[in-house]
């Protein structure tokens, strides 16, 4: 895992660029697949919680998390495309939560997205959790990979189990 932070400033607009749609989902029945048992209101931070390693990610079955992540993000991506009457071929850039390269490549492959339309930086920072997409957005813009008018597909997956997508006209 890496450490990072990111923020995105949004404002109301009727013209491009715009957030075309967002799709957010959760399935608490799979919550034990990926969880941090300590911290928060259930077990507030304390030395005991730290000593018992309750503030670290628990993933009892990594293969099942992989399958769930890939399937869920693919479905969320398809929902974003269908909602907007878009096709995979319309996507200029795909940025996914930077959990691991295998998941990102698997989602893109299932969608039929060529690798040259994927932006990835996990090799430089590791999994920066909720900061991974804002960091990748900044890097993609700075590298000239994301330009005004481009159609951007975002997907994410996380604990709980939660997942989602966004389609953005940059």
N, C-alpha and C positions, 0 to 999 in steps of 0.2 A: 504494500500500500504506500501511497505517496501522500503528501500534505499540500493542500492548495485551497484557494478561495476564489470565487468569481461572482460577478453580478452583471445583470443585464438591465439597462434602462429602456423602458417601453413608454410610448406615448400614443394617444389615440390618433388614428389617421384613416382617411377614406381612400388613400392612394397607396401605391407600392412605396416602400416595403410594408408588408403586413403579415401578421400571424393569421394564416388562412383557417387553421383549425387545430385544436388540441384534443387529445383522447387520453384519459386517465382511468386506470383500472386497479382493482385490488382483489385479492383472494386470501382472506384470513385463514382459511382451512389449510393453506400451504405455509403458513407463517413460521412454522418450526424449521422449514428448509433453510432459512437464512435469517438469523436473529442475533441480536446483542442482548443477552438476558439482563444485564445490569445497567445502571444509570437511569435517567428519567425519573418518573414518579413511582414506578414499581419498586425499584431498589436504588434510592438516591446514592450518588457517588460517596464513597467512604473508603478508608484504607482497607477494610475487610473486602469490599466489592472489588477493589483493585487486586488485592492479594489472591483472591479466589478466581481472578481472571474472568470476571463476569462482564467486563467492558470490552471484550474482544469478540469478533464475529465468530459465530458458530454456524457451521455448515456440515451437518452430519452426513449428507450424501451429495457430494459435489457433482456427480454425473446427473442426478435428478435436477439440481439447480441449473446446470447447463441446458438440459432439455427444456425445462420450464422457461428459462430466460429467452432462448432462441425462439421457441414457439410463440411466446407472449409478445415479444417485440415484433416478430413478423406479422402477427395478427393486428397489432396496433398500427403498424406501418400501412398495412393494407386498408385499414379503416380510414386513415388520413387520406390516402390516395382516392379511395372510393367517394368519400365525402366531398372531395373537391373535383371529381371528374378527371383526375390525373392518372397518368400511367407511370410505371417504373422508369421508362425511357425519358420521361420529362424531368427526372431528378438530376440536378447538376452536382449536388454534393450530399453525402450521407454522413452524419455525425451521430454516433451512438455513445451511450455511457461507456466509458473506457474501463470496463471491468476486466476483460482480457481479450486478447486478439482473436482467439478461437471463436468466442461468442460473436464478436463483431463480424468476422468473416463468414460465419455460418448464417447469420441473419441476412447479410448481403447476398450470399449465394442462394438462399431460399427465395429471396425477392427477385433474383436475376440481375442484380446490380454488379457491374464490372468493378474490379478492385480500384481502378483509377478514379472512381467517383467516391471512394471511401476516404475520410480523413481520420487518421489515427495518431495519437501521441503517447499511448500507454508505454511505449518502449523508452520514453524519456522521463516520465513522471510516475509511472505505476498507476494504480487505481486511486484517484483522488476523490472518490465518492461523488457527492453532489456537486463538487466543483469541476468535474471532468468535462462536462459539456460547455460551460462558460469558458474554460481555459481553451478547449479545442476551437470554439468559435473565434476567440481572439487570435489564436495562431493561424487559423484558416484565412482570416481576413488579412493579417499581416503578410502571409505567404502568397497572397493573390489567388488563393484557391476558391475564395468566396467573394463574389462581386455583386454589385447592385443589379437587381433583376433576376438573379439566380433562384432556382427553386431548391430549397433546403429541406431535407427530411431529418428529423431528430427522433431517436428512440432511447428509452431508458428502462432500467429494471433495478429493483432494490428489495430490501428487506420488507418483510411483512406478510406477504409478497405483494409488491406493487410494480406497475409498469405503465408505460405510456408512449405517446408519440406527439409530434407537432409537425405541421407542414407550414413552411414560412416562405414568403416571397421576399427575398432579401433586397 
